[in-house]
Amino acid sequence: MSQIKISKPNKCHLWSVELTKDLLLKSFENFKIYRQDYHNSRILKKCKTCGQLYFSEFYEVIDIREGDDREYYTFIPVENVEIGDKLNDLSRFELTSFLAICMNFPPFNSKPYWHNR
């Protein structure tokens, strides 16, 4: 894995506010779509407030028996499109080593949090 530098998004409001699912999902617009599927997507997103870019991944594990699908969201702040492109080449497990906002369901009462902060 090549060295990918991720910086704290100090100027983005998401760095300094209490995160909620509603706030997080309303804060972005799509900037570049790498892969978009009902159960798995990778999109470079842009904060509507400050323009900070975030590489995002959504991954859903289907539970056919119980219908209790697990959803995993990751938002990694990036300085430019090139870093987003490099992150897109990594596995979802490799992405866990970076500073990121994570949001996982269930449990459905869980809140988004900064991972590796």
C-alpha positions as CSV (number, residue, x, y, z in Angstrom):
1,M,0.0,0.0,0.0
2,S,1.4,3.4,-1.0
3,Q,1.7,6.1,1.6
4,I,-1.6,8.1,1.6
5,K,-1.6,11.2,3.8
6,I,-4.9,12.1,5.4
7,S,-5.1,15.5,7.2
8,K,-7.6,16.6,9.9
9,P,-10.4,18.6,8.2
10,N,-10.1,21.4,10.8
11,K,-12.1,23.9,8.7
12,C,-15.1,21.5,8.1
13,H,-18.0,21.9,10.5
14,L,-18.2,18.1,10.8
15,W,-14.9,18.1,12.7
16,S,-16.2,20.2,15.5
17,V,-19.9,19.4,15.9
18,E,-21.8,16.6,17.5
19,L,-22.4,14.2,14.6
20,T,-25.8,12.7,13.9
21,K,-27.0,10.5,11.1
22,D,-29.3,13.2,9.8
23,L,-26.6,15.9,9.8
24,L,-24.1,13.6,8.1
25,L,-26.3,12.4,5.3
26,K,-27.5,16.0,4.6
27,S,-24.0,17.5,4.6
28,F,-22.7,16.1,1.3
29,E,-23.2,16.2,-2.5
30,N,-21.7,13.7,-4.9
31,F,-18.5,14.9,-6.6
32,K,-17.2,11.8,-8.3
33,I,-18.8,8.4,-8.5
34,Y,-16.4,5.4,-8.5
35,R,-19.0,2.7,-8.0
36,Q,-22.7,3.0,-7.1
37,D,-24.7,-0.1,-6.3
38,Y,-27.6,-0.7,-3.9
39,H,-25.4,-2.7,-1.5
40,N,-22.0,-1.2,-2.2
41,S,-20.9,2.2,-3.3
42,R,-17.8,4.4,-3.4
43,I,-18.2,8.1,-4.0
44,L,-16.1,11.2,-3.6
45,K,-18.4,13.6,-1.8
46,K,-18.1,17.3,-1.1
47,C,-19.2,19.1,2.0
48,K,-22.0,21.5,1.1
49,T,-20.8,24.0,3.7
50,C,-17.1,24.2,3.2
51,G,-16.2,22.2,0.1
52,Q,-14.1,19.6,2.0
53,L,-13.8,16.4,0.0
54,Y,-14.5,13.0,1.6
55,F,-14.0,9.6,0.1
56,S,-17.0,7.6,1.1
57,E,-17.8,4.0,1.1
58,F,-21.2,2.3,1.8
59,Y,-21.2,-1.4,2.3
60,E,-24.2,-3.5,3.2
61,V,-24.2,-7.1,4.4
62,I,-27.4,-8.9,3.5
63,D,-29.0,-11.1,6.2
64,I,-31.4,-13.3,4.1
65,R,-32.7,-15.2,7.1
66,E,-33.5,-12.5,9.6
67,G,-33.7,-9.4,7.4
68,D,-31.4,-7.6,9.8
69,D,-29.0,-6.2,7.2
70,R,-25.8,-4.5,8.5
71,E,-24.8,-1.2,7.0
72,Y,-21.4,0.4,7.2
73,Y,-20.6,3.9,6.2
74,T,-17.1,5.5,6.0
75,F,-16.2,9.1,5.1
76,I,-12.5,9.8,4.9
77,P,-11.5,13.5,4.5
78,V,-9.2,14.0,1.5
79,E,-7.3,17.0,0.2
80,N,-7.9,16.4,-3.5
81,V,-9.3,14.0,-6.1
82,E,-6.0,12.2,-6.6
83,I,-6.1,11.0,-3.0
84,G,-9.7,9.9,-3.4
85,D,-8.6,7.9,-6.5
86,K,-5.9,6.2,-4.5
87,L,-8.3,5.3,-1.7
88,N,-10.6,3.8,-4.2
89,D,-7.9,1.3,-5.1
90,L,-7.8,0.0,-1.5
91,S,-9.9,-2.8,0.1
92,R,-12.5,-1.9,2.6
93,F,-10.3,-3.4,5.3
94,E,-7.4,-1.2,4.3
95,L,-9.6,1.9,4.6
96,T,-10.1,1.2,8.3
97,S,-6.5,2.5,9.1
98,F,-7.4,6.1,8.1
99,L,-9.0,9.0,10.0
100,A,-12.7,8.8,9.1
101,I,-16.2,9.3,10.1
102,C,-17.9,5.9,10.6
103,M,-21.5,5.1,11.0
104,N,-22.7,1.5,11.4
105,F,-26.2,0.0,11.7
106,P,-27.5,-1.9,13.5
107,P,-27.7,-1.0,16.3
108,F,-30.0,1.6,14.9
109,N,-29.4,4.0,17.9
110,S,-25.7,4.2,17.1
111,K,-24.3,7.6,16.3
112,P,-21.6,8.5,13.7
113,Y,-18.1,8.9,15.2
114,W,-14.6,9.9,14.3
115,H,-12.5,6.8,13.9
116,N,-8.7,7.2,14.5
117,R,-9.2,10.8,15.7
